[in-house]
């Protein structure tokens, strides 16, 4: 803080990029996983009939 | 045919809810970057607080959910359903804990001059992430049944007990991390600028809502997965 002045922008951008990857990435994985599971389930249930 | 339509409708509903949450988070981050004033001491870099603190509270919320479902699973015959919810809370909690540690580390470099130090707050938060990993390893390494449910419940209670230690660590041990920002030690009010405070508090509320939403949606996937496994094992009977 009292040494060489540091450009803060890369630190802020890196933090929010990580946040976006973590939160949005996990949410999208949940979405696509749900899609796959419901498709498999409907195929399995229709085969049963 | 009808089931296919239902699954498409379910997927569409989930995408709509996710879009609303994404937009809410994007608005909050835009407010944090462009609307709140710059800190007098730290300058722009303090804006990491609007992700760091909400992530920490979201991780605490997940640990709280795990704590409650762990107690309920010990006292209930429907323990498996609580363990499914516990698994979802642990996964989401791990993501938010990693995010808290990562953003704290990135914030530490320009302000403290180091990426990491064995400060009490940092160490207890690292412990929380390791406990979440341990819970998932324990859950995946045991066969489903009362023994796994009980072991996961005991570890879940221990994880919940770590949260007050993390929260109070800055007052128990005076190390490098700053004291609480929103609720000051000794019951004092925050010294933050009101514009900064309102965006920070709204960010905490929003991230807890996001965490709870992710827990519930992930739990639904775990239930579907279990149903699928059961149907496959029974040969579709």
HADDOCK unambig.tbl for C-alpha pairs under 7 A between the chains (distance, minus, plus):
assign (segid A and resid 1 and name CA) (segid B and resid 110 and name CA) 6.23 0.50 0.50
assign (segid A and resid 1 and name CA) (segid B and resid 111 and name CA) 4.93 0.50 0.50
assign (segid A and resid 1 and name CA) (segid B and resid 112 and name CA) 6.54 0.50 0.50
assign (segid A and resid 1 and name CA) (segid B and resid 113 and name CA) 6.92 0.50 0.50
assign (segid A and resid 6 and name CA) (segid B and resid 110 and name CA) 6.51 0.50 0.50
assign (segid A and resid 8 and name CA) (segid B and resid 44 and name CA) 6.14 0.50 0.50
assign (segid A and resid 8 and name CA) (segid B and resid 45 and name CA) 4.95 0.50 0.50
assign (segid A and resid 9 and name CA) (segid B and resid 45 and name CA) 6.97 0.50 0.50
assign (segid A and resid 11 and name CA) (segid B and resid 45 and name CA) 6.91 0.50 0.50
assign (segid A and resid 11 and name CA) (segid B and resid 106 and name CA) 6.07 0.50 0.50
assign (segid A and resid 11 and name CA) (segid B and resid 107 and name CA) 6.90 0.50 0.50
assign (segid A and resid 12 and name CA) (segid B and resid 45 and name CA) 5.98 0.50 0.50
assign (segid A and resid 12 and name CA) (segid B and resid 47 and name CA) 6.81 0.50 0.50
assign (segid A and resid 12 and name CA) (segid B and resid 48 and name CA) 5.78 0.50 0.50
assign (segid A and resid 15 and name CA) (segid B and resid 48 and name CA) 6.61 0.50 0.50
assign (segid A and resid 15 and name CA) (segid B and resid 103 and name CA) 5.26 0.50 0.50
assign (segid A and resid 15 and name CA) (segid B and resid 106 and name CA) 6.78 0.50 0.50
assign (segid A and resid 19 and name CA) (segid B and resid 99 and name CA) 6.47 0.50 0.50
assign (segid A and resid 22 and name CA) (segid B and resid 95 and name CA) 6.65 0.50 0.50
assign (segid A and resid 27 and name CA) (segid B and resid 214 and name CA) 6.78 0.50 0.50
assign (segid A and resid 30 and name CA) (segid B and resid 218 and name CA) 6.20 0.50 0.50
assign (segid A and resid 31 and name CA) (segid B and resid 14 and name CA) 6.93 0.50 0.50
assign (segid A and resid 34 and name CA) (segid B and resid 221 and name CA) 5.76 0.50 0.50
assign (segid A and resid 35 and name CA) (segid B and resid 11 and name CA) 6.20 0.50 0.50
assign (segid A and resid 37 and name CA) (segid B and resid 224 and name CA) 6.58 0.50 0.50
assign (segid A and resid 37 and name CA) (segid B and resid 225 and name CA) 6.72 0.50 0.50
assign (segid A and resid 38 and name CA) (segid B and resid 7 and name CA) 5.79 0.50 0.50
assign (segid A and resid 41 and name CA) (segid B and resid 228 and name CA) 6.15 0.50 0.50
assign (segid A and resid 42 and name CA) (segid B and resid 3 and name CA) 5.95 0.50 0.50
assign (segid A and resid 42 and name CA) (segid B and resid 4 and name CA) 6.37 0.50 0.50
assign (segid A and resid 44 and name CA) (segid B and resid 236 and name CA) 6.38 0.50 0.50
assign (segid A and resid 48 and name CA) (segid B and resid 236 and name CA) 5.55 0.50 0.50
assign (segid A and resid 48 and name CA) (segid B and resid 237 and name CA) 6.47 0.50 0.50
